[in-house]
Amino acid sequence: MSLKEQHLDTIIQEMVDTVKNSKDEVFHIAEESRKEYENLKNELEILKEKVIITIEESDELERQSKLARNRLSVVSKNFKIYSEDVIREAYDHAHKVQSEYVVKQDKERQLRERRDEIELRLKSIEALVERAEGLMGKISIVLNYLNDDFKAMTNLIQDAQEKQAFGLQIIEAQEEERRRLSREMHDGPAQMLANILIRSEFVQRTYQKGDTDAAMNELRNVRALVRTSLQEVRRIIYDLRPMALDDLGLIPTIKKYIATLEEQHDNIHFNYRSQDDRLPSKYEVALFRLIQESIQNAIKHANAKRIDVKLEVTRDSVNALIKDDGIGFDRTQKKDKSFGLIGMGERIEMLDGELTIDSEKNKGTKVWIKIPIN
């Protein structure tokens, strides 16, 4: 993983942690609000009962106050009938009832105000809890986006970087291939052709001098050089694109290719089952290159003692298995230059196929290739 990718992952993780903490805080606020809501709701129920009782008591005291005032009015108007003690008693009773009535009214007012205050607070808390639940839902969406979509985006960026690197590797490989071909053409056919040209001039001069036997002998040497040059040119052409692939088809080309590898590896086994019909050129080229890349990986990197290649061609699909008993590798650990595997994946993707690689340390590698025939 590159330094930029590490920084991006760190930033995303910090964002995820921040959002998670915010969600926890909002959840805590919502839970505390629910507890407060329940407590206030219980208090409201008690208050309502107290208000009803206080109203009833206030009404009773109002009735008693009216009776006491009427009694005091009657007694006060008839000094001759009632004694001073009766009048004082009537006055004290009226004053006491009136005072209790005023106190009870004040208590009723306080209870009503507290009730109204709690009802308003309950509505406010209810709205707060509703907003908190909505906010937690949105935060959950953001978390899913951060966890899934951002990580998917990171993978896309990583895939794009790999594809970019693969593209650069292709360009580099093309230039290297051009350099290799240039060296091979210079050191092989070009040198041979120059030698043929010189020796043909020697044949001409020898013949002109009348030494026919020497000229014929040199001419035979020139023919041998021409034959060798032709073989070298054919070898270079085969490396670029096997002629047998166009002339004979996929299976004979694979057989011929494996035969040419005997010096590199003499234990490659090829089994196949196929229809008689030829495949379209794009399938044959792709399959040959995929099998070629898999065999080369097994030879160069796996140190395999045995390589098995199995191919099945039907009317609907082509299935191939390349298996070796080599050292294997850890699929979770990407190598810096695993462009061979990336290239295989690109070929498979272009043909809507499937590529599965199963490998473990010291347990060999299996490469499954499945390509639908459209």
Phi, psi and omega in degrees: 000132182285167180296322178297318179295321178296318178297317179297316178297321179296316180298314181297319180295321177296319177297317179298315180297319179297315180294321178298316178297320178296319179297318178297320180294316179297320178297318178298317178298317180296318181294317178297322179293322178296318178298315178298321180299314181295318179298314179294325179295318177296318178298322180296319179298317178295319180298318180299319178295318179296321179298317180297314180296318181294321178297317179297316179294322179295318178297319179295318179292326177295318178296317179294325179295318178298317179296319181294320179293321178296318179298317180295323179295318180295314182294321182294329182279347184236069180296331185286329183277314186261148181279171181295325179293321180294317180297317180296319179298318179296320180293312180299319181294318179297318180294319180296313181296319180297318179296317178296322180295318179295316179298318181294322177296319178295321177295318177299319179297317179296318179296320178295317180297317179295321178298312180297321179297316180294320179298318177295320180295321179297318178297319180295316180294320179300317178294322180295315179297319179298316178294322180296318178295319177297319180294321178295323175298316178295320179296322178298320178297317179297319179297316178299320180296317180294316184287320186262299187293318180294320178294322175298320179296320177299318178296321178296318178298317180295317177298319180297320178295321178295319179294322177297314178298321179296318178299317177295323178294323178298314179299316179296319179295321178298315179295319178296321178296320177297317178297318179297314179298320179298315179295316181295319179294322181290314184281337183257263185304321183296315178296318180296319180294320177297319178295319178299318180298316180295316184288331176292324175294324178294322176299315181299314182293322179295318180294319180296331179282350177095002179273082186294317182298315179295323179294318179294322179296317178293327178296323176296322177295321178296320178298319179296320177295319179297318180296317179296318178299318180297319178297320180294318178297318179296323179296317179296318178297320180296321178296324179289312178198115182303124179297328181297334180297321178280325186275315188253328181115185190291307188295313177300325180293319177297317178302313182295320180296316179296323178297324179289347182266006185300326179291328179277321183204121185256016181229054177252125183246131183239120175237143184211158171218124190211155169286163180285335185290146174285149174273156172304151188303320184297327178287317181296316179297313182298314182295319179298315181294323179295314179293319178301314180296319180295318179294316180297321177299318180294323181285313189280322190248334189267345185053043184284142175274332181220138177233127178246130178240121178239136183225131176231121181245120176243183180289336186256334185202167174237129179238133180226145176227124175243115187236138176224163180253034185278199187283344180068184178201165181271115184293338182282344181255112181279135175275154184298328184232052177274049184286338176298314178294321178296318178297320176298317178298322179296316179297315180298317182298321180295335181255013180057034182262189180232136177234121179236128180239121180243116183211144175222155179303126177063018179234014176081183183222140174237130178242115177258132179234128176226123182232122178286144178263114180255000000 
